Amino acid sequence: MLADSDIITASDVSLGFGATTIMQDITLNIPTGSITALVGPSGSGKTTFLRSLNRLNDRVPNFWRRGEICFDGQDIHGANVDPLVLRRKVGMVFQRPNPFPMSIIDNVVAGVRAHHMAKRSQLRDIAETRLAEVGLWSKIADRLDDSPFKLSGGQQQLLCLARALAIEPSVMLLDEPTSSLDPRSTEAVEELVRRMTPELTVIIVTHNLEQARRLSDNMVLFYDGRLLESGPTAQLFDAPQRPETARYLGGAVNVNGGD
């Protein structure tokens, strides 16, 4: 059952592709207005789980799911749920910047146009607001008609965040959004994520445990396709309930023993 303070819940969720099971028996609540970090080794299922929260995996051949995922108290796989509407409310920014092959300004308002959220006369103001929100407006205000591919990698990622924010989601899914960025760009993205909450709920996949520690309110540790432990980030680092959690957060490769 969804508590008033939880915006997303997963109940006994298992995920896989064809004969391969990626994750098993995941039960998890995501608090509203928080930053939740999903951590764990490569191959533990973090991105598969993240993409399941707005049904992006539906597009992948042979994907299957068991269990229930709810957003705002509603089963996201219900017969009356339109995946496109769900993805407007639960937006996503990917690991590598993925600007569309159109102008900078058209990138920002692409989703607004697709969902008929504003009049044409309002689009420039929306673009300015969102680009200012991510710290880009002052740098590119005179280049709105340029290709986004002329921007640096960090600026492209901020542009993608502006585009995602423009459609006014309730939840933002971030899949390692700073893994390909330099330290200065990483700092800019992290600062933006902090500013987005608590108005927005953020779920971020990261391999960087220090980033999870400094950025997130709550943390979820996946290991070998299972949820090993979840809770407040400070608690998992300072007083984990399981020895395997302590081993992983302490730098061990194999949480079951050995290095």
C-alpha positions in Angstrom: 0.0 0.0 0.0 1.3 3.5 -0.9 1.9 5.7 2.1 1.2 9.4 1.8 4.9 10.1 1.8 5.8 7.6 -1.0 5.4 8.5 -4.7 6.6 5.2 -6.1 6.4 1.7 -4.7 7.6 -1.7 -6.1 6.0 -4.8 -4.6 7.6 -8.2 -5.2 9.0 -7.1 -8.5 11.1 -9.5 -10.7 12.5 -8.4 -14.1 14.1 -10.2 -16.9 14.7 -10.7 -20.6 13.7 -14.0 -22.2 15.2 -16.9 -20.1 17.4 -14.5 -18.1 16.2 -13.1 -14.7 17.9 -9.8 -14.0 16.2 -9.0 -10.6 14.1 -10.9 -8.1 11.6 -10.0 -5.4 12.3 -6.3 -5.2 10.0 -4.5 -2.7 10.9 -0.8 -2.3 9.3 2.6 -1.5 10.5 5.9 -2.9 9.7 8.9 -0.7 8.2 11.9 -2.3 10.5 14.9 -2.7 13.7 13.0 -1.9 16.9 12.0 -3.7 17.3 8.2 -3.8 20.5 6.7 -5.1 20.5 3.2 -6.6 24.0 1.7 -6.1 25.6 -1.7 -6.6 28.1 -3.5 -8.9 27.8 -3.5 -12.6 25.2 -6.1 -13.7 23.2 -5.9 -10.4 20.1 -4.6 -12.2 20.1 -0.9 -11.3 19.4 0.5 -14.7 16.9 -2.3 -15.6 15.0 -1.4 -12.4 15.2 2.4 -13.1 13.9 1.9 -16.7 11.0 -0.1 -15.3 9.7 2.8 -13.3 8.5 4.6 -16.5 8.1 1.5 -18.6 11.0 2.1 -21.0 11.8 -1.6 -20.9 8.5 -2.2 -22.6 10.3 -1.3 -25.8 13.0 -4.1 -25.4 12.3 -7.5 -27.0 11.6 -10.3 -24.6 11.4 -8.1 -21.6 9.1 -9.5 -18.8 8.0 -8.3 -15.4 6.3 -9.8 -12.4 5.0 -7.9 -9.4 3.5 -4.4 -9.2 5.0 -1.0 -9.6 2.8 2.0 -8.6 3.2 5.7 -9.3 1.1 8.0 -7.2 -1.0 5.1 -6.0 -1.7 3.7 -9.5 -0.4 0.5 -11.0 1.7 1.8 -14.0 0.8 -1.3 -16.0 -2.9 -0.8 -15.5 -5.1 -1.0 -18.6 -5.9 2.7 -18.4 -2.3 3.9 -18.2 -0.8 5.5 -21.3 3.0 5.0 -21.2 3.5 8.3 -23.0 1.6 10.1 -20.3 3.5 8.2 -17.6 6.8 9.2 -19.1 5.8 12.8 -19.0 5.3 12.5 -15.3 8.3 10.2 -14.7 11.0 11.7 -16.9 14.4 10.3 -17.6 17.9 11.6 -18.4 20.4 9.0 -19.7 24.0 8.3 -19.0 25.3 10.0 -22.1 23.8 13.3 -23.4 21.3 12.6 -26.2 20.3 16.0 -27.7 17.9 15.7 -30.6 19.1 16.7 -34.1 17.4 20.1 -34.0 18.2 23.5 -32.6 19.0 24.2 -29.0 15.7 25.9 -28.4 13.7 23.2 -30.2 15.4 20.6 -28.0 14.2 22.3 -24.8 10.6 22.6 -25.9 10.3 19.3 -27.9 8.3 17.6 -25.2 6.2 20.6 -24.5 5.2 20.7 -28.1 4.6 16.9 -28.3 2.3 17.0 -25.3 0.6 20.3 -26.4 1.4 21.9 -23.1 1.8 25.5 -24.2 1.0 27.9 -27.0 3.7 28.6 -29.6 4.0 32.2 -28.3 5.0 30.8 -24.9 7.8 28.4 -26.1 10.6 30.9 -26.0 9.8 31.9 -22.4 9.7 28.2 -21.4 13.0 27.6 -23.0 14.5 30.6 -21.2 13.1 29.6 -17.9 14.4 26.0 -18.1 17.8 27.0 -19.5 18.2 29.5 -16.7 17.2 26.8 -14.2 20.0 24.6 -15.3 22.5 27.4 -15.5 22.8 27.6 -19.3 20.9 30.6 -20.3 23.6 33.2 -19.8 26.0 31.1 -21.8 23.9 30.3 -24.8 21.2 32.9 -25.0 22.6 34.2 -28.3 23.0 30.7 -29.7 19.5 29.2 -29.4 19.3 28.4 -33.1 22.6 26.6 -33.1 23.0 22.8 -33.1 23.2 21.4 -29.6 26.2 19.3 -30.8 28.3 22.5 -30.8 28.0 22.5 -27.0 30.4 20.8 -24.6 29.5 17.4 -23.2 28.6 19.0 -19.8 26.4 21.6 -21.5 24.7 19.0 -23.6 23.8 17.0 -20.4 22.4 20.2 -18.8 20.4 20.8 -22.0 18.9 17.3 -21.7 18.0 18.1 -18.1 16.4 21.3 -19.2 14.4 19.4 -21.8 13.3 16.9 -19.2 12.3 19.6 -16.7 10.3 21.5 -19.3 7.5 18.9 -19.3 7.1 19.3 -15.6 7.6 15.8 -14.3 6.9 14.7 -10.8 9.8 12.2 -10.8 13.2 12.4 -12.5 15.1 9.3 -13.3 18.8 9.8 -13.8 21.0 7.0 -15.1 24.6 7.8 -14.2 24.1 11.4 -15.5 27.6 12.5 -14.7 29.7 9.4 -15.6 31.0 11.0 -18.8 31.4 14.5 -17.4 34.4 16.4 -16.1 34.5 17.4 -12.4 33.1 21.0 -13.0 30.2 19.7 -15.1 29.5 17.0 -12.5 29.4 19.6 -9.8 26.9 21.7 -11.9 24.6 18.7 -12.4 24.7 17.7 -8.7 23.9 21.3 -7.7 20.9 21.3 -10.0 19.7 17.9 -8.6 19.8 19.4 -5.1 17.8 22.5 -6.2 15.2 20.3 -7.9 14.1 18.7 -4.7 11.8 18.7 -2.7 9.5 19.9 -5.5 10.7 17.0 -7.6 11.5 13.4 -6.6 14.9 12.2 -8.0 16.1 8.6 -8.4 19.7 8.4 -9.5 21.8 5.4 -10.6 25.4 5.9 -9.7 28.6 3.8 -9.5 30.2 6.7 -7.5 29.7 5.9 -3.9 31.0 9.3 -2.8 28.5 10.9 -5.1 25.7 8.8 -3.5 26.9 9.8 -0.1 27.0 13.6 -0.7 23.9 13.8 -2.9 21.3 11.4 -1.8 18.8 11.3 1.1 18.2 7.6 0.8 20.1 4.8 -0.8 19.3 1.4 -2.2 22.0 -1.3 -2.6 21.4 -3.9 -5.3 23.7 -6.9 -5.4 23.4 -10.0 -7.7 19.9 -9.1 -8.8 18.5 -8.6 -5.3 17.9 -5.7 -3.0 20.5 -6.1 -0.3 19.6 -3.1 1.9 17.9 0.3 1.7 17.4 3.2 4.0 18.7 6.7 4.8 22.1 7.2 3.1 23.9 8.1 6.3 22.6 5.0 8.0 23.8 2.7 5.3 27.3 4.2 5.4 27.6 4.6 9.1 25.5 1.9 10.6 24.5 -0.7 8.0 22.2 -3.5 9.1 24.0 -6.2 7.0 27.7 -7.1 7.0 27.5 -7.4 3.2 26.5 -3.7 2.9 29.4 -2.7 5.1 31.8 -4.7 2.9 30.5 -3.2 -0.4 30.4 0.4 0.9 33.9 -0.2 2.3 35.2 -1.1 -1.2 34.9 -4.9 -1.3 34.3 -6.4 -4.8 32.7 -9.5 -3.4 30.3 -8.8 -0.5 30.1 -12.5 0.4 33.8 -12.7 1.4 37.2 -12.2 -0.1 38.3 -9.4 -2.5 
